Amino acid sequence: MNKLKVRRWTGAFGIVACVLLIAAFPLYYPFVRGFVVRLRNASKTSTRSHSLKDKVVLYLNYELDKRLGGLGVGLYRLTGGRIARKVDVLILTTRGRRSGKTRTVLLQFFRDGANLVIVAANSGRSSHPGWFYNLKATPTVRVQVMDRTLQVHAEELSADETTAFWPYILRVAPTYARYQKGTSRPIPLVRLIPIGQAGEQTMPSGEALPGREELSFTE
């Protein structure tokens, strides 16, 4: 008897759930349609072979970064960077090359001696991120690393330097390989040199940073 009641309740719950999904269809249809269209466009514009799973992951990375980036910046500032203790992260503040407005973004960085290297991955999309163009227009910017604010000068790594540095990036953050595979464009690397310091540019050793877990952070 109890089993029969459970089956009836389960059936009723399934019917109610289906009705709610149908009723809410107009609300989530635009998101689903946009998601499918973007996946199709990504398939047409990319010359690399990519599984559906990888396409979904890259799409979600991009959308989450775009929609929750401001929240991440706020939490980082509120905690003095302690919220990102397991990965090297900074806040990059640039000036919009067209709007002139201040733009902030949370990025993973990789150490290069006294300098910091950031990756213009843009979640494997076909175009460079906006902050990359802002740096090209105004290379002197401000970054926050943990609770310290630094003024830095940005310079793009040469092709040879980029090739030499990528193995270190993939060793620290293996999922960046997904971004390389997801786009046919060369992904630029940008070195941030603290102003007022020598900024010795030494290639990183093969060892991970002490006390740092080897994790990835999307951008």
C-alpha positions as CSV (number, residue, x, y, z in Angstrom):
1,M,0.0,0.0,0.0
2,N,2.8,2.4,0.9
3,K,4.6,1.6,-2.3
4,L,1.4,2.3,-4.3
5,K,1.1,5.7,-2.6
6,V,4.8,6.5,-3.3
7,R,4.3,5.6,-7.0
8,R,1.2,7.9,-7.2
9,W,3.0,10.8,-5.5
10,T,6.0,10.3,-7.8
11,G,3.7,10.3,-10.9
12,A,1.9,13.4,-9.7
13,F,5.2,15.2,-9.0
14,G,6.4,14.3,-12.5
15,I,3.3,15.7,-14.1
16,V,3.5,18.9,-12.1
17,A,7.2,19.3,-13.0
18,C,6.4,18.9,-16.7
19,V,3.6,21.4,-16.5
20,L,5.9,23.9,-14.8
21,L,8.6,23.4,-17.4
22,I,6.1,24.0,-20.2
23,A,4.7,27.1,-18.5
24,A,8.2,28.5,-17.9
25,F,9.4,27.8,-21.4
26,P,9.0,31.4,-22.6
27,L,11.4,32.5,-19.8
28,Y,14.3,30.1,-20.5
29,Y,13.8,29.8,-24.3
30,P,15.9,32.9,-25.2
31,F,18.8,31.6,-23.1
32,V,18.6,28.1,-24.7
33,R,18.3,29.5,-28.2
34,G,21.2,31.9,-27.7
35,F,23.3,29.1,-26.3
36,V,22.6,26.9,-29.3
37,V,23.2,29.7,-31.8
38,R,26.6,30.6,-30.2
39,L,27.7,27.0,-30.2
40,R,26.9,26.8,-33.9
41,N,28.8,30.0,-34.6
42,A,31.7,28.8,-32.6
43,S,31.7,25.6,-34.7
44,K,31.8,27.7,-37.9
45,T,34.4,30.2,-36.9
46,S,36.8,27.8,-35.2
47,T,39.2,25.8,-37.4
48,R,40.1,23.5,-34.4
49,S,38.3,20.2,-33.7
50,H,36.4,20.6,-30.4
51,S,34.0,18.3,-28.6
52,L,30.6,19.4,-27.6
53,K,31.6,19.2,-24.0
54,D,34.6,21.5,-24.5
55,K,32.4,24.0,-26.4
56,V,29.9,24.0,-23.5
57,V,32.6,24.5,-21.0
58,L,34.2,27.4,-22.9
59,Y,30.8,29.1,-23.4
60,L,30.0,28.8,-19.7
61,N,33.4,30.1,-18.7
62,Y,32.9,33.2,-20.9
63,E,29.3,33.8,-19.7
64,L,30.2,33.4,-16.0
65,D,33.2,35.7,-16.3
66,K,31.1,38.3,-18.1
67,R,28.2,38.1,-15.7
68,L,29.9,37.5,-12.4
69,G,33.2,39.3,-13.0
70,G,32.1,42.4,-11.0
71,L,31.2,40.2,-8.0
72,G,34.6,38.5,-8.1
73,V,36.4,41.9,-8.1
74,G,34.3,43.1,-5.2
75,L,35.0,40.0,-3.1
76,Y,38.7,40.1,-3.9
77,R,38.9,43.8,-2.7
78,L,36.8,43.1,0.3
79,T,39.0,40.2,1.5
80,G,42.3,41.8,0.4
81,G,42.8,38.9,-2.1
82,R,42.5,36.2,0.6
83,I,39.5,34.7,-1.2
84,A,42.0,33.6,-3.9
85,R,44.7,32.1,-1.7
86,K,45.0,28.9,-3.8
87,V,45.8,30.6,-7.1
88,D,47.7,33.8,-8.2
89,V,45.1,36.3,-9.1
90,L,45.1,40.1,-9.6
91,I,42.7,42.9,-10.4
92,L,43.7,44.8,-13.5
93,T,42.4,48.3,-13.9
94,T,42.5,49.8,-17.4
95,R,41.0,52.8,-19.2
96,G,38.6,52.1,-22.0
97,R,40.3,53.0,-25.3
98,R,37.1,54.4,-26.7
99,S,34.9,55.2,-23.7
100,G,37.7,56.5,-21.4
101,K,35.9,54.8,-18.5
102,T,37.7,52.7,-15.9
103,R,37.5,49.0,-16.5
104,T,38.4,46.3,-13.9
105,V,38.8,42.6,-14.5
106,L,40.0,39.7,-12.3
107,L,42.7,37.6,-14.0
108,Q,45.0,34.8,-13.1
109,F,48.7,35.7,-13.4
110,F,52.0,33.8,-13.7
111,R,55.2,35.0,-12.1
112,D,58.2,35.9,-14.3
113,G,60.8,37.0,-11.8
114,A,59.6,40.3,-10.3
115,N,57.1,40.7,-13.1
116,L,53.6,39.3,-13.7
117,V,52.4,37.7,-16.9
118,I,48.7,37.6,-17.9
119,V,47.0,35.6,-20.7
120,A,44.6,37.2,-23.2
121,A,42.7,33.9,-23.5
122,N,39.2,35.3,-23.5
123,S,37.9,31.8,-22.8
124,G,39.1,30.6,-26.1
125,R,37.0,33.0,-28.2
126,S,38.0,34.2,-31.7
127,S,38.8,37.8,-30.5
128,H,41.2,39.2,-27.9
129,P,39.6,40.4,-24.6
130,G,38.8,44.1,-24.3
131,W,41.5,44.7,-21.6
132,F,44.2,43.6,-24.1
133,Y,43.3,46.4,-26.5
134,N,43.1,48.9,-23.6
135,L,46.6,47.9,-22.6
136,K,47.8,48.4,-26.1
137,A,46.3,52.0,-26.1
138,T,47.4,52.8,-22.5
139,P,50.2,50.5,-21.3
140,T,50.7,52.1,-17.9
141,V,48.0,50.8,-15.6
142,R,47.2,49.8,-12.0
143,V,46.9,46.3,-10.6
144,Q,46.0,45.0,-7.1
145,V,47.8,41.8,-5.9
146,M,46.3,40.7,-2.6
147,D,46.2,43.9,-0.5
148,R,48.9,45.7,-2.5
149,T,48.3,48.2,-5.3
150,L,51.0,48.6,-7.9
151,Q,51.5,50.8,-11.0
152,V,52.8,48.7,-13.8
153,H,53.9,49.0,-17.5
154,A,52.4,46.4,-19.9
155,E,54.3,44.9,-22.8
156,E,53.4,42.1,-25.0
157,L,55.8,39.1,-25.1
158,S,57.5,38.4,-28.4
159,A,56.6,35.3,-30.3
160,D,59.7,33.5,-29.1
161,E,59.1,34.6,-25.5
162,T,55.5,33.4,-25.7
163,T,56.5,30.0,-27.1
164,A,59.0,29.6,-24.2
165,F,56.6,30.7,-21.5
166,W,53.5,28.6,-22.5
167,P,54.9,25.3,-21.0
168,Y,55.1,27.0,-17.6
169,I,51.5,28.2,-17.9
170,L,50.2,24.8,-18.8
171,R,52.2,23.2,-16.0
172,V,50.5,25.6,-13.4
173,A,47.1,25.7,-15.1
174,P,46.6,22.7,-17.5
175,T,43.1,23.8,-18.5
176,Y,44.6,26.7,-20.5
177,A,45.2,24.1,-23.1
178,R,41.5,24.2,-23.7
179,Y,41.7,27.8,-24.7
180,Q,44.5,27.2,-27.1
181,K,42.5,24.4,-28.7
182,G,39.3,26.5,-28.8
183,T,40.6,29.3,-31.1
184,S,42.7,29.6,-34.2
185,R,44.2,33.0,-33.1
186,P,47.5,33.2,-31.4
187,I,46.8,34.0,-27.7
188,P,49.0,36.9,-26.6
189,L,50.9,37.0,-23.3
190,V,51.4,40.3,-21.6
191,R,54.1,41.1,-19.1
192,L,53.3,43.6,-16.3
193,I,56.5,45.3,-15.1
194,P,56.2,47.2,-11.8
195,I,57.2,50.8,-12.3
196,G,60.2,51.9,-10.1
197,Q,61.6,48.3,-10.0
198,A,64.2,46.7,-12.1
199,G,61.7,44.0,-13.0
200,E,64.3,41.3,-13.8
201,Q,62.8,39.2,-16.6
202,T,63.8,35.6,-15.8
203,M,62.0,32.6,-17.1
204,P,60.3,30.6,-14.4
205,S,61.8,27.4,-13.1
206,G,60.0,24.1,-13.4
207,E,58.9,24.2,-9.8
208,A,55.5,25.4,-8.7
209,L,55.3,28.4,-6.4
210,P,55.8,27.5,-2.7
211,G,52.5,27.2,-0.9
212,R,50.5,27.4,-4.2
213,E,48.2,24.7,-5.5
214,E,48.3,24.1,-9.2
215,L,44.9,25.4,-10.2
216,S,43.4,27.2,-13.2
217,F,41.5,30.4,-13.3
218,T,39.4,31.3,-16.4
219,E,39.6,34.7,-18.0
